[in-house]
């Protein structure tokens, strides 16, 4: 597991049925492209978050594939329509096989 990786999500705790809400996500990750060299001239291995998904009650809302040119600490902001109360599951996939998941519950109110 990569050191210092921390996912963060800002999502509403409540919404009305059919409301369009803004979701903001950020994951702290150094995102090494695999093209740089260290002080001794050795290639620093690639280490990036290569995929991000968000599902709402099991239905995919967003699925993003990332490549080495993505910036450090990838940030995504997107809108989602809330059809009912439920859970938003946010998942980031790391090159080393690690998977980082955060869940936010949205109530109807």
N, CA, C and O atoms as a MOPAC input file, in Angstrom:
PM7 MOZYME 1SCF
protein

 N      0.84600 1    -1.18700 1     0.00000 1
 C      0.00000 1     0.00000 1     0.00000 1
 C      0.88500 1     1.24100 1     0.00000 1
 O      1.85100 1     1.33600 1     0.75800 1
 N      0.54100 1     2.17300 1    -0.85100 1
 C      1.29000 1     3.42000 1    -0.93500 1
 C      1.15800 1     4.19600 1     0.37300 1
 O      0.10800 1     4.18300 1     1.01600 1
 N      2.22100 1     4.85800 1     0.74800 1
 C      2.24200 1     5.61900 1     1.99800 1
 C      1.61100 1     6.98600 1     1.79000 1
 O      1.85600 1     7.63800 1     0.77400 1
 N      0.79700 1     7.42400 1     2.74800 1
 C      0.22300 1     8.76500 1     2.72500 1
 C     -0.96200 1     8.95600 1     1.80100 1
 O     -1.36500 1    10.09400 1     1.55800 1
 N     -1.53200 1     7.89000 1     1.28000 1
 C     -2.68400 1     8.01500 1     0.39200 1
 C     -3.92700 1     8.23800 1     1.24200 1
 O     -4.23000 1     7.45000 1     2.13800 1
 N     -4.64800 1     9.32800 1     0.94900 1
 C     -5.82500 1     9.66000 1     1.74100 1
 C     -6.93400 1    10.17700 1     0.82800 1
 O     -6.82300 1    11.27500 1     0.28200 1
 N     -8.01100 1     9.39100 1     0.65500 1
 C     -9.13900 1     9.88600 1    -0.14400 1
 C    -10.03100 1    10.82400 1     0.67000 1
 O    -10.24800 1    10.61700 1     1.86400 1
 N    -10.54100 1    11.85600 1     0.00100 1
 C    -11.45900 1    12.80700 1     0.63600 1
 C    -12.63800 1    13.03700 1    -0.29500 1
 O    -12.48000 1    13.12800 1    -1.51300 1
 N    -13.83100 1    13.12900 1     0.30200 1
 C    -15.03800 1    13.34500 1    -0.49500 1
 C    -15.91700 1    14.37200 1     0.19900 1
 O    -16.11000 1    14.32800 1     1.41400 1
 N    -16.44500 1    15.29600 1    -0.59100 1
 C    -17.42900 1    16.24800 1    -0.08800 1
 C    -18.72000 1    15.98100 1    -0.85800 1
 O    -18.81500 1    16.24000 1    -2.05800 1
 N    -19.71300 1    15.45400 1    -0.13300 1
 C    -21.01400 1    15.13800 1    -0.72500 1
 C    -22.09500 1    15.54100 1     0.27200 1
 O    -21.84700 1    15.52900 1     1.47800 1
 N    -23.28400 1    15.89700 1    -0.20200 1
 C    -24.34400 1    16.29500 1     0.73000 1
 C    -24.82300 1    15.10500 1     1.56000 1
 O    -24.81900 1    13.96500 1     1.09600 1
 N    -25.23500 1    15.39100 1     2.79500 1
 C    -25.78400 1    14.35000 1     3.65900 1
 C    -27.26200 1    14.12100 1     3.37200 1
 O    -27.79000 1    13.03500 1     3.61000 1
 N    -27.93200 1    15.16700 1     2.85000 1
 C    -29.34800 1    15.04600 1     2.49200 1
 C    -29.57500 1    15.71400 1     1.14000 1
 O    -28.83700 1    16.61400 1     0.74000 1
 N    -30.61100 1    15.25400 1     0.45100 1
 C    -31.00800 1    15.83400 1    -0.83100 1
 C    -32.46600 1    15.49000 1    -1.06600 1
 O    -33.01700 1    14.60800 1    -0.40700 1
 N    -33.08400 1    16.18000 1    -1.99600 1
 C    -34.45600 1    15.86700 1    -2.40100 1
 C    -34.40900 1    14.85900 1    -3.54700 1
 O    -33.42700 1    14.80700 1    -4.28700 1
 N    -35.45200 1    14.07000 1    -3.69500 1
 C    -35.52500 1    13.12900 1    -4.81600 1
 C    -35.44000 1    13.91500 1    -6.12500 1
 O    -36.17800 1    14.88000 1    -6.32600 1
 N    -34.54200 1    13.49800 1    -7.00400 1
 C    -34.35600 1    14.16600 1    -8.28800 1
 C    -33.42300 1    15.35500 1    -8.25400 1
 O    -33.13700 1    15.93500 1    -9.30100 1
 N    -32.94400 1    15.73200 1    -7.09400 1
 C    -32.03600 1    16.87800 1    -6.98800 1
 C    -30.68000 1    16.55200 1    -7.60500 1
 O    -30.16200 1    15.44500 1    -7.45700 1
 N    -30.11900 1    17.53500 1    -8.29700 1
 C    -28.77200 1    17.41200 1    -8.84400 1
 C    -27.81200 1    18.01700 1    -7.82700 1
 O    -27.93100 1    19.18800 1    -7.46600 1
 N    -26.86000 1    17.20900 1    -7.36900 1
 C    -25.91400 1    17.65900 1    -6.35400 1
 C    -24.50300 1    17.65700 1    -6.92600 1
 O    -24.20300 1    16.92200 1    -7.86700 1
 N    -23.64600 1    18.48300 1    -6.35000 1
 C    -22.24300 1    18.54900 1    -6.75000 1
 C    -21.41600 1    17.72000 1    -5.77900 1
 O    -21.54000 1    17.85600 1    -4.56200 1
 N    -20.57500 1    16.86300 1    -6.33300 1
 C    -19.69700 1    16.00000 1    -5.56600 1
 C    -18.25700 1    16.42800 1    -5.84300 1
 O    -17.89000 1    16.67800 1    -6.99100 1
 N    -17.44900 1    16.51100 1    -4.79400 1
 C    -16.03500 1    16.86900 1    -4.94400 1
 C    -15.18900 1    15.78600 1    -4.30000 1
 O    -15.44200 1    15.38000 1    -3.16600 1
 N    -14.17300 1    15.31500 1    -5.03700 1
 C    -13.28800 1    14.28600 1    -4.49400 1
 C    -11.83500 1    14.68000 1    -4.71100 1
 O    -11.49500 1    15.36100 1    -5.67800 1
 N    -10.99100 1    14.24000 1    -3.79600 1
 C     -9.55300 1    14.46500 1    -3.87700 1
 C     -8.88600 1    13.27200 1    -3.22400 1
 O     -9.33600 1    12.80400 1    -2.17800 1
 N     -7.82400 1    12.77900 1    -3.82600 1
 C     -7.05500 1    11.72700 1    -3.17900 1
 C     -5.59500 1    12.17400 1    -3.13800 1
 O     -5.01600 1    12.53800 1    -4.16100 1
 N     -5.01600 1    12.14200 1    -1.95400 1
 C     -3.60500 1    12.49700 1    -1.78800 1
 C     -2.76500 1    11.33200 1    -2.29800 1
 O     -2.79800 1    10.24100 1    -1.73000 1
 N     -2.02200 1    11.56300 1    -3.35900 1
 C     -1.18300 1    10.52100 1    -3.96100 1
 C     -0.11100 1    11.20600 1    -4.78300 1
 O     -0.40200 1    12.15700 1    -5.50800 1
 N      1.12400 1    10.74000 1    -4.68100 1
 C      2.23700 1    11.41900 1    -5.36500 1
 C      2.22200 1    11.27000 1    -6.88600 1
 O      2.80200 1    12.10500 1    -7.58100 1
 N      1.57500 1    10.22900 1    -7.42600 1
 C      1.41000 1    10.03400 1    -8.86600 1
 C      2.74600 1    10.10600 1    -9.62200 1
 O      2.99700 1    11.07000 1   -10.34400 1
 N      3.58100 1     9.10900 1    -9.46100 1
 C      4.86900 1     9.03500 1   -10.15400 1
 C      4.66800 1     8.41600 1   -11.53500 1
 O      4.12300 1     7.31800 1   -11.64500 1
 N      5.10100 1     9.10600 1   -12.58600 1
 C      4.83300 1     8.69100 1   -13.97100 1
 C      5.65900 1     7.50900 1   -14.45000 1
 O      5.27700 1     6.85300 1   -15.42000 1
 N      6.77000 1     7.22000 1   -13.80500 1
 C      7.65100 1     6.14800 1   -14.25800 1
 C      8.65100 1     6.61300 1   -15.30400 1
 O      9.35900 1     5.79400 1   -15.89100 1
 N      8.71600 1     7.91400 1   -15.54100 1
 C      9.62700 1     8.45400 1   -16.54700 1
 C     10.76100 1     9.26800 1   -15.94100 1
 O     11.70300 1     9.63600 1   -16.64300 1
 N     10.68100 1     9.55000 1   -14.64900 1
 C     11.74300 1    10.33100 1   -13.98600 1
 C     12.80400 1     9.40000 1   -13.40900 1
 O     12.57500 1     8.20400 1   -13.23000 1
 N     13.96900 1     9.97400 1   -13.12300 1
 C     15.06000 1     9.21700 1   -12.50400 1
 C     15.39600 1     9.82800 1   -11.15500 1
 O     15.22000 1    11.02700 1   -10.93500 1
 N     15.88600 1     8.97700 1   -10.25400 1
 C     16.29800 1     9.46600 1    -8.93800 1
 C     17.71400 1    10.03900 1    -9.02700 1
 O     18.28000 1    10.11300 1   -10.11700 1
 N     18.28400 1    10.44000 1    -7.90500 1
 C     19.61500 1    11.04800 1    -7.86100 1
 C     20.72300 1    10.15000 1    -8.36600 1
 O     21.76800 1    10.64200 1    -8.79300 1
 N     20.51900 1     8.84300 1    -8.32800 1
 C     21.52000 1     7.88300 1    -8.80000 1
 C     21.30200 1     7.47400 1   -10.25200 1
 O     22.03600 1     6.63100 1   -10.76700 1
 N     20.31700 1     8.05000 1   -10.91500 1
 C     20.05500 1     7.74300 1   -12.30800 1
 C     19.13100 1     6.56300 1   -12.54100 1
 O     18.92600 1     6.15100 1   -13.68300 1
 N     18.56800 1     6.01300 1   -11.46900 1
 C     17.63700 1     4.89700 1   -11.60100 1
 C     16.22700 1     5.40700 1   -11.88200 1
 O     15.80200 1     6.42200 1   -11.33000 1
 N     15.51300 1     4.69600 1   -12.74400 1
 C     14.13900 1     5.08000 1   -13.05900 1
 C     13.27300 1     4.86100 1   -11.82100 1
 O     13.31500 1     3.80000 1   -11.19900 1
 N     12.48300 1     5.88600 1   -11.47200 1
 C     11.53500 1     5.77200 1   -10.35900 1
 C     10.31800 1     5.03900 1   -10.89900 1
 O      9.71900 1     5.49800 1   -11.87200 1
 N      9.92700 1     3.90200 1   -10.29800 1
 C      8.81100 1     3.11500 1   -10.83600 1
 C      7.50200 1     3.90300 1   -10.89500 1
 O      7.22400 1     4.75500 1   -10.05100 1
 N      6.71600 1     3.59000 1   -11.91300 1
 C      5.40700 1     4.21500 1   -12.06300 1
 C      4.52900 1     3.85900 1   -10.87300 1
 O      4.50700 1     2.71300 1   -10.42400 1
 N      3.81400 1     4.84200 1   -10.37200 1
 C      2.86900 1     4.64800 1    -9.27100 1
 C      1.79500 1     5.70700 1    -9.39300 1
 O      1.95800 1     6.83300 1    -8.92500 1
 N      0.68100 1     5.33100 1   -10.03500 1
 C     -0.41400 1     6.28600 1   -10.21200 1
 C     -1.74300 1     5.64100 1    -9.82000 1
 O     -1.89000 1     4.41900 1    -9.81400 1
 N     -2.69300 1     6.49700 1    -9.49700 1
 C     -4.08400 1     6.06800 1    -9.40400 1
 C     -4.54400 1     6.01500 1   -10.85600 1
 O     -4.57700 1     7.04700 1   -11.52700 1
 N     -4.90200 1     4.82500 1   -11.35700 1
 C     -5.21600 1     4.70800 1   -12.78100 1
 C     -6.71300 1     4.65700 1   -13.08600 1
 O     -7.11500 1     4.69100 1   -14.24900 1
 N     -7.54500 1     4.57600 1   -12.02700 1
 C     -8.98900 1     4.55500 1   -12.26500 1
 C     -9.72600 1     5.08300 1   -11.04500 1
 O     -9.32300 1     4.84600 1    -9.90700 1
 N    -10.82000 1     5.80800 1   -11.30400 1
 C    -11.69500 1     6.31900 1   -10.24900 1
 C    -13.12500 1     6.02400 1   -10.65100 1
 O    -13.51600 1     6.26800 1   -11.79300 1
 N    -13.91500 1     5.49600 1    -9.71300 1
 C    -15.33200 1     5.25000 1    -9.98000 1
 C    -16.18300 1     5.76300 1    -8.82700 1
 O    -15.71900 1     5.89600 1    -7.69500 1
 N    -17.44100 1     6.04600 1    -9.15000 1
 C    -18.44300 1     6.38700 1    -8.14300 1
 C    -19.71400 1     5.64700 1    -8.52000 1
 O    -20.18700 1     5.74800 1    -9.65200 1
 N    -20.26300 1     4.90800 1    -7.57700 1
 C    -21.52200 1     4.18700 1    -7.77400 1
 C    -22.52900 1     4.66700 1    -6.74200 1
 O    -22.17300 1     4.94700 1    -5.59700 1
 N    -23.79500 1     4.76200 1    -7.15400 1
 C    -24.86700 1     5.13600 1    -6.23800 1
 C    -25.84700 1     3.97800 1    -6.17300 1
 O    -26.49600 1     3.64600 1    -7.16500 1
 N    -25.95300 1     3.36700 1    -5.00500 1
 C    -26.80200 1     2.17900 1    -4.82100 1
 C    -26.53100 1     1.13600 1    -5.90800 1
 O    -27.45500 1     0.52300 1    -6.44300 1
 N    -25.25400 1     0.95000 1    -6.22100 1
 C    -24.84800 1    -0.06900 1    -7.18000 1
 C    -24.90000 1     0.34200 1    -8.63700 1
 O    -24.52600 1    -0.44300 1    -9.50800 1
 N    -25.35600 1     1.56200 1    -8.92800 1
 C    -25.43000 1     2.05300 1   -10.30400 1
 C    -24.27000 1     3.01900 1   -10.53300 1
 O    -24.06700 1     3.95500 1    -9.75900 1
 N    -23.51000 1     2.78100 1   -11.60800 1
 C    -22.34400 1     3.61700 1   -11.88500 1
 C    -22.75100 1     5.04200 1   -12.23500 1
 O    -23.63100 1     5.26400 1   -13.06600 1
 N    -22.09400 1     6.00800 1   -11.58600 1
 C    -22.32100 1     7.43300 1   -11.83900 1
 C    -21.20000 1     7.99600 1   -12.70000 1
 O    -21.44700 1     8.77200 1   -13.62300 1
 N    -19.95000 1     7.59800 1   -12.39100 1
 C    -18.78800 1     8.08200 1   -13.13600 1
 C    -17.70700 1     7.01700 1   -13.09000 1
 O    -17.54300 1     6.32100 1   -12.08700 1
 N    -16.97000 1     6.89800 1   -14.19100 1
 C    -15.86300 1     5.94900 1   -14.28700 1
 C    -14.76900 1     6.62600 1   -15.10200 1
 O    -14.94200 1     6.86300 1   -16.29800 1
 N    -13.64600 1     6.93900 1   -14.46300 1
 C    -12.57300 1     7.69500 1   -15.10400 1
 C    -11.30900 1     6.85300 1   -15.16100 1
 O    -10.89100 1     6.27400 1   -14.15800 1
 N    -10.70600 1     6.78800 1   -16.33900 1
 C     -9.41400 1     6.12000 1   -16.50600 1
 C     -8.34300 1     7.20000 1   -16.56500 1
 O     -8.46000 1     8.16100 1   -17.32600 1
 N     -7.29000 1     7.03700 1   -15.75100 1
 C     -6.21600 1     8.03100 1   -15.69700 1
 C     -4.92300 1     7.45500 1   -16.25400 1
 O     -4.71300 1     6.24200 1   -16.24200 1
 N     -4.06300 1     8.33700 1   -16.74100 1
 C     -2.79400 1     7.95500 1   -17.35500 1
 C     -1.66100 1     8.70300 1   -16.66800 1
 O     -1.92700 1     9.58900 1   -15.85500 1
 N     -0.39700 1     8.37600 1   -16.96700 1
 C      0.73300 1     8.98800 1   -16.26400 1
 C      0.77100 1    10.51500 1   -16.27000 1
 O      1.41100 1    11.10100 1   -15.39700 1
 N      0.12300 1    11.17100 1   -17.20100 1
 C      0.15900 1    12.63500 1   -17.25800 1
 C     -0.77500 1    13.28800 1   -16.23400 1
 O     -0.79100 1    14.51300 1   -16.11800 1
 N     -1.55100 1    12.49700 1   -15.49200 1
 C     -2.46600 1    13.06100 1   -14.49400 1
 C     -1.65100 1    13.72300 1   -13.37700 1
 O     -0.55000 1    13.27500 1   -13.05800 1
 N     -2.18800 1    14.76700 1   -12.79900 1
 C     -1.44900 1    15.50800 1   -11.77300 1
 C     -1.41800 1    14.77100 1   -10.44200 1
 O     -2.18200 1    13.83600 1   -10.20500 1
 N     -0.52200 1    15.21700 1    -9.59500 1
 C     -0.46300 1    14.74300 1    -8.22000 1
 C     -1.77400 1    15.09500 1    -7.53700 1
 O     -2.37400 1    16.12600 1    -7.84000 1
 N     -2.22200 1    14.25100 1    -6.62100 1
 C     -3.45000 1    14.48300 1    -5.85000 1
 C     -4.65600 1    14.75800 1    -6.75900 1
 O     -5.21000 1    15.85600 1    -6.72800 1
 N     -5.06600 1    13.77500 1    -7.56500 1
 C     -6.16600 1    13.99900 1    -8.50500 1
 C     -7.46500 1    14.46600 1    -7.83100 1
 O     -7.90300 1    13.90700 1    -6.82500 1
 N     -8.05800 1    15.49900 1    -8.41500 1
 C     -9.28900 1    16.11600 1    -7.91900 1
 C    -10.35600 1    15.97700 1    -8.99300 1
 O    -10.11200 1    16.25900 1   -10.16600 1
 N    -11.53200 1    15.54100 1    -8.58700 1
 C    -12.66800 1    15.47000 1    -9.50900 1
 C    -13.86500 1    16.15900 1    -8.89000 1
 O    -14.14000 1    16.00600 1    -7.70000 1
 N    -14.57200 1    16.91700 1    -9.70500 1
 C    -15.83100 1    17.53700 1    -9.30900 1
 C    -16.84100 1    17.17900 1   -10.38400 1
 O    -16.58800 1    17.37900 1   -11.57200 1
 N    -17.99000 1    16.64900 1    -9.96900 1
 C    -19.00500 1    16.24700 1   -10.92600 1
 C    -20.37700 1    16.36200 1   -10.28400 1
 O    -20.49800 1    16.50000 1    -9.06700 1
 N    -21.41100 1    16.30400 1   -11.12000 1
 C    -22.79000 1    16.38000 1   -10.63500 1
 C    -23.44300 1    15.01500 1   -10.74800 1
 O    -23.13600 1    14.23300 1   -11.64800 1
 N    -24.35100 1    14.74200 1    -9.82000 1
 C    -25.10400 1    13.49000 1    -9.82900 1
 C    -26.53900 1    13.78500 1    -9.43100 1
 O    -26.79000 1    14.64200 1    -8.58300 1
 N    -27.47200 1    13.08200 1   -10.03500 1
 C    -28.88200 1    13.19600 1    -9.67900 1
 C    -29.18400 1    12.15400 1    -8.61400 1
 O    -28.83100 1    10.98400 1    -8.76300 1
 N    -29.83500 1    12.57900 1    -7.54400 1
 C    -30.16800 1    11.68100 1    -6.43300 1
 C    -31.57200 1    11.11500 1    -6.66000 1
 O    -32.55400 1    11.84400 1    -6.52300 1
 N    -31.68300 1     9.81600 1    -7.01000 1
 C    -32.99400 1     9.23800 1    -7.29200 1
 C    -33.73600 1     8.75700 1    -6.04800 1
 O    -34.96200 1     8.64500 1    -6.04400 1
 N    -32.96300 1     8.47100 1    -4.98100 1
 C    -33.51800 1     7.91100 1    -3.75000 1
 C    -32.44300 1     7.96200 1    -2.67200 1
 O    -31.28300 1     8.24600 1    -2.97200 1
 N    -32.80600 1     7.69500 1    -1.44100 1
 C    -31.81000 1     7.61700 1    -0.37000 1
 C    -30.86000 1     6.46300 1    -0.67500 1
 O    -31.26600 1     5.45100 1    -1.24600 1
 N    -29.61400 1     6.61600 1    -0.29900 1
 C    -28.68200 1     5.51900 1    -0.55100 1
 C    -27.24600 1     5.87400 1    -0.27700 1
 O    -26.92900 1     6.89900 1     0.32700 1
 N    -26.37700 1     4.98000 1    -0.74700 1
 C    -24.94200 1     5.12000 1    -0.52400 1
 C    -24.20800 1     5.41900 1    -1.81300 1
 O    -24.43800 1     4.78500 1    -2.84300 1
 N    -23.31100 1     6.40400 1    -1.73800 1
 C    -22.38600 1     6.69900 1    -2.82700 1
 C    -21.06900 1     6.04500 1    -2.44900 1
 O    -20.49800 1     6.34400 1    -1.40000 1
 N    -20.59000 1     5.15500 1    -3.30400 1
 C    -19.33100 1     4.46200 1    -3.04800 1
 C    -18.28900 1     4.98600 1    -4.02800 1
 O    -18.45300 1     4.87800 1    -5.24300 1
 N    -17.22300 1     5.55200 1    -3.48900 1
 C    -16.13200 1     6.13600 1    -4.26700 1
 C    -14.94300 1     5.18600 1    -4.18600 1
 O    -14.55800 1     4.76500 1    -3.09500 1
 N    -14.35500 1     4.84200 1    -5.34400 1
 C    -13.26600 1     3.88000 1    -5.36700 1
 C    -12.13500 1     4.37300 1    -6.26600 1
 O    -12.36100 1     4.77800 1    -7.40600 1
 N    -10.92400 1     4.33100 1    -5.73600 1
 C     -9.72100 1     4.68000 1    -6.48000 1
 C     -8.86100 1     3.42000 1    -6.59900 1
 O     -8.68600 1     2.69600 1    -5.61800 1
 N     -8.32400 1     3.15500 1    -7.79200 1
 C     -7.51500 1     1.96900 1    -8.05600 1
 C     -6.06600 1     2.38800 1    -8.31500 1
 O     -5.79800 1     3.19900 1    -9.20200 1
 N     -5.13700 1     1.83100 1    -7.53700 1
 C     -3.71800 1     2.15900 1    -7.60500 1
 C     -2.99000 1     1.13500 1    -8.47000 1
 O     -3.39900 1    -0.02300 1    -8.54700 1
 N     -1.90600 1     1.56700 1    -9.12300 1
 C     -1.08400 1     0.66300 1    -9.93000 1
 C     -0.56700 1    -0.54800 1    -9.15900 1
 O     -0.40600 1    -1.62800 1    -9.72700 1
 N     -0.30800 1    -0.36500 1    -7.86600 1
 C      0.26600 1    -1.46600 1    -7.08700 1
 C     -0.79800 1    -2.48600 1    -6.64500 1
 O     -0.49600 1    -3.41400 1    -5.89400 1
 N     -2.03000 1    -2.31100 1    -7.10900 1
 C     -3.10000 1    -3.24300 1    -6.77800 1
 C     -3.96600 1    -2.80500 1    -5.61300 1
 O     -5.00500 1    -3.41200 1    -5.35400 1
 N     -3.55300 1    -1.76000 1    -4.90500 1
 C     -4.35700 1    -1.26700 1    -3.78800 1
 C     -5.62900 1    -0.59700 1    -4.29900 1
 O     -5.64700 1     0.00800 1    -5.37100 1
 N     -6.67900 1    -0.72000 1    -3.51200 1
 C     -7.96200 1    -0.10100 1    -3.82400 1
 C     -8.38200 1     0.69600 1    -2.59800 1
 O     -8.40900 1     0.16600 1    -1.48700 1
 N     -8.70500 1     1.95700 1    -2.79500 1
 C     -9.13000 1     2.84600 1    -1.71900 1
 C    -10.61000 1     3.16100 1    -1.91200 1
 O    -11.02500 1     3.58100 1    -2.99100 1
 N    -11.39700 1     2.95700 1    -0.86700 1
 C    -12.84300 1     3.14000 1    -0.97700 1
 C    -13.36400 1     3.99700 1     0.16500 1
 O    -12.94900 1     3.85300 1     1.31500 1
 N    -14.27300 1     4.88200 1    -0.17600 1
 C    -14.96800 1     5.70800 1     0.80100 1
 C    -16.44900 1     5.69600 1     0.44000 1
 O    -16.81000 1     5.74200 1    -0.73600 1
 N    -17.30200 1     5.63400 1     1.45800 1
 C    -18.74900 1     5.62600 1     1.23600 1
 C    -19.38000 1     6.81600 1     1.93600 1
 O    -19.04600 1     7.12700 1     3.08000 1
 N    -20.28900 1     7.47400 1     1.24400 1
 C    -21.07600 1     8.57100 1     1.82000 1
 C    -22.54400 1     8.23100 1     1.65100 1
 O    -22.98300 1     7.86000 1     0.56200 1
 N    -23.29900 1     8.35700 1     2.72800 1
 C    -24.73700 1     8.08000 1     2.70700 1
 C    -25.51200 1     9.36500 1     2.48800 1
 O    -25.24200 1    10.37900 1     3.13200 1
 N    -26.48000 1     9.32200 1     1.57400 1
 C    -27.31700 1    10.47200 1     1.28100 1
 C    -28.74800 1    10.11100 1     1.70300 1
 O    -29.31800 1     9.13000 1     1.22600 1
 N    -29.31000 1    10.91200 1     2.59400 1
 C    -30.69400 1    10.71100 1     3.05500 1
 C    -31.60800 1    11.66100 1     2.28200 1
 O    -31.17300 1    12.71500 1     1.82000 1
 N    -32.86500 1    11.27900 1     2.14900 1
 C    -33.84800 1    12.15800 1     1.50300 1
 C    -34.47000 1    13.01800 1     2.59300 1
 O    -34.93800 1    12.51500 1     3.61500 1
 N    -34.46400 1    14.30900 1     2.35700 1
 C    -34.98600 1    15.17300 1     3.38900 1
 C    -35.31400 1    16.47300 1     2.88700 1
 O    -35.77200 1    17.33000 1     3.64300 1

